[in-house]
Amino acid sequence: MNISPTDFASLLCSRLCHDLLSPVGALNNGLELLADEHDPEMRARCLELLNESAKASANKLKFFRLAFGAAGGFGETVDTREAQAAIEGLFGDNHRIRIGWMVEEPVLAKAAIKVLLNLALIAGDALIRGGQLDIGAEVAGGTVEIVVRADGPRIVLDPELRSALAGGRDELPITPRAAAAFLVHALVEQGGGSLQVSPPDAEVLLFGASFKAG
């Protein structure tokens, strides 16, 4: 399935706006409550909720800036500690998802970082009731290999995302929800590589990507 750059940019922007709507909306609601609240304890609670919403908004922006945008400076590589911090910021505060970071490379090519982050995003979202999210990557002979594994009591990978990871070969439409999955497919394809996804009936969700990056 071919998507124009303009349409794809629109999908990514729609996904970003959708994910930011909840914490930003909570900020707005909290400010309205604070303006009408005079009880000291309730005002303290409002401020606590505002702080949580502001932190969630900042974490999401940092993650999407790295996963979708041009963050990481003007060089061709990104410090993997920055990617680790972005993933832990996105998932760490809900205490439902445990992160296992198994990346020893100090830096990775920007394309590899984007694949890693977006696969982690998809796998984390699939852990409906929380669980373990493991992320690994290594470079050998100019080829980057990325593995993301999600294990939990309930794992749901929408068929739309599965189709987008395959490049839309199932002819399902690419919507903002599947923008991250299609971005992964495009980057891996540009690197002349391959992407594997565990079958729908597997007990764990496993992604494997191998491609030339940088």
LINWOFEN-V422999 format. One record per residue. N is the residue number from 1. OMEGA is omega as a letter, one per 30 degrees, with the letter a starting at -180 (999 if undefined). D_FIRST is the distance of its C-alpha to the first C-alpha in Angstrom with 1 decimal. Layout:
# LINWOFEN-V422999
n-><N & N>
omega-><OMEGA & OMEGA>
d_first-><D_FIRST & D_FIRST>
This chain:
# LINWOFEN-V422999
n-><1 & 2 & 3 & 4 & 5 & 6 & 7 & 8 & 9 & 10 & 11 & 12 & 13 & 14 & 15 & 16 & 17 & 18 & 19 & 20 & 21 & 22 & 23 & 24 & 25 & 26 & 27 & 28 & 29 & 30 & 31 & 32 & 33 & 34 & 35 & 36 & 37 & 38 & 39 & 40 & 41 & 42 & 43 & 44 & 45 & 46 & 47 & 48 & 49 & 50 & 51 & 52 & 53 & 54 & 55 & 56 & 57 & 58 & 59 & 60 & 61 & 62 & 63 & 64 & 65 & 66 & 67 & 68 & 69 & 70 & 71 & 72 & 73 & 74 & 75 & 76 & 77 & 78 & 79 & 80 & 81 & 82 & 83 & 84 & 85 & 86 & 87 & 88 & 89 & 90 & 91 & 92 & 93 & 94 & 95 & 96 & 97 & 98 & 99 & 100 & 101 & 102 & 103 & 104 & 105 & 106 & 107 & 108 & 109 & 110 & 111 & 112 & 113 & 114 & 115 & 116 & 117 & 118 & 119 & 120 & 121 & 122 & 123 & 124 & 125 & 126 & 127 & 128 & 129 & 130 & 131 & 132 & 133 & 134 & 135 & 136 & 137 & 138 & 139 & 140 & 141 & 142 & 143 & 144 & 145 & 146 & 147 & 148 & 149 & 150 & 151 & 152 & 153 & 154 & 155 & 156 & 157 & 158 & 159 & 160 & 161 & 162 & 163 & 164 & 165 & 166 & 167 & 168 & 169 & 170 & 171 & 172 & 173 & 174 & 175 & 176 & 177 & 178 & 179 & 180 & 181 & 182 & 183 & 184 & 185 & 186 & 187 & 188 & 189 & 190 & 191 & 192 & 193 & 194 & 195 & 196 & 197 & 198 & 199 & 200 & 201 & 202 & 203 & 204 & 205 & 206 & 207 & 208 & 209 & 210 & 211 & 212 & 213 & 214>
omega-><a & l & a & l & a & l & a & l & l & l & a & l & l & l & l & a & l & a & l & a & a & a & l & l & l & l & a & l & l & l & l & l & a & a & a & a & a & l & a & a & l & l & l & l & l & l & l & l & l & l & l & a & l & l & l & l & a & l & l & l & l & a & a & l & l & a & a & a & a & l & l & l & a & l & a & a & l & l & a & l & l & l & l & l & l & l & l & l & a & a & a & a & a & l & l & a & l & a & l & a & a & l & a & l & l & l & l & l & a & a & l & l & l & l & a & a & a & l & l & l & a & a & l & l & a & l & a & a & a & a & a & l & a & a & l & l & l & a & l & l & l & l & l & l & a & l & l & a & l & a & a & a & l & a & a & l & a & l & l & l & l & l & a & l & l & l & l & a & l & l & l & a & l & a & l & l & a & a & a & a & l & l & l & l & a & a & l & l & l & l & l & a & a & a & l & l & l & a & a & a & l & a & l & l & a & l & l & a & l & a & l & a & l & 999>
d_first-><0.0 & 3.8 & 6.6 & 10.1 & 12.7 & 14.8 & 12.5 & 11.8 & 15.6 & 16.3 & 14.5 & 16.6 & 19.7 & 19.4 & 19.2 & 22.2 & 24.2 & 23.7 & 25.0 & 27.9 & 29.0 & 31.0 & 33.2 & 33.7 & 34.6 & 37.0 & 38.6 & 39.2 & 40.7 & 42.8 & 44.2 & 45.2 & 46.9 & 48.7 & 50.0 & 51.6 & 52.8 & 56.3 & 56.8 & 56.7 & 55.1 & 52.3 & 51.8 & 51.5 & 48.9 & 46.9 & 47.0 & 45.8 & 42.8 & 42.1 & 42.3 & 39.8 & 37.3 & 37.7 & 37.2 & 34.0 & 32.6 & 33.6 & 32.0 & 28.7 & 28.8 & 29.7 & 26.9 & 24.1 & 25.7 & 25.3 & 22.0 & 20.1 & 22.6 & 24.8 & 27.6 & 29.7 & 31.4 & 30.8 & 30.9 & 28.2 & 29.1 & 29.7 & 32.6 & 31.4 & 34.2 & 32.3 & 29.2 & 31.6 & 33.4 & 30.2 & 29.2 & 32.8 & 33.1 & 30.1 & 31.1 & 34.7 & 36.5 & 35.5 & 37.4 & 35.2 & 33.0 & 34.8 & 33.2 & 33.7 & 33.1 & 33.2 & 32.2 & 35.1 & 33.4 & 35.0 & 32.0 & 28.3 & 25.9 & 24.2 & 20.7 & 22.3 & 23.9 & 20.7 & 19.1 & 22.4 & 22.8 & 19.5 & 19.9 & 23.4 & 22.4 & 20.1 & 22.8 & 25.6 & 24.1 & 23.8 & 27.6 & 28.6 & 32.3 & 32.3 & 32.9 & 32.5 & 29.7 & 30.0 & 28.3 & 29.0 & 28.0 & 29.7 & 29.4 & 30.6 & 30.7 & 28.2 & 25.6 & 25.0 & 24.8 & 24.0 & 24.9 & 24.8 & 26.6 & 27.3 & 30.3 & 31.9 & 33.4 & 30.2 & 26.6 & 23.7 & 20.1 & 18.1 & 15.6 & 13.0 & 13.6 & 13.7 & 10.2 & 9.0 & 11.2 & 9.6 & 6.2 & 5.3 & 6.7 & 9.2 & 7.3 & 9.3 & 8.9 & 8.9 & 12.6 & 15.1 & 16.2 & 13.1 & 12.9 & 15.1 & 13.1 & 9.9 & 12.5 & 14.0 & 11.0 & 10.6 & 14.4 & 15.0 & 12.7 & 14.6 & 17.7 & 17.1 & 17.5 & 16.6 & 16.3 & 18.2 & 18.6 & 21.7 & 21.5 & 21.9 & 25.6 & 26.5 & 29.4 & 27.8 & 24.3 & 23.6 & 20.9 & 21.4 & 19.7 & 21.1 & 20.2 & 22.0 & 22.5 & 25.0>
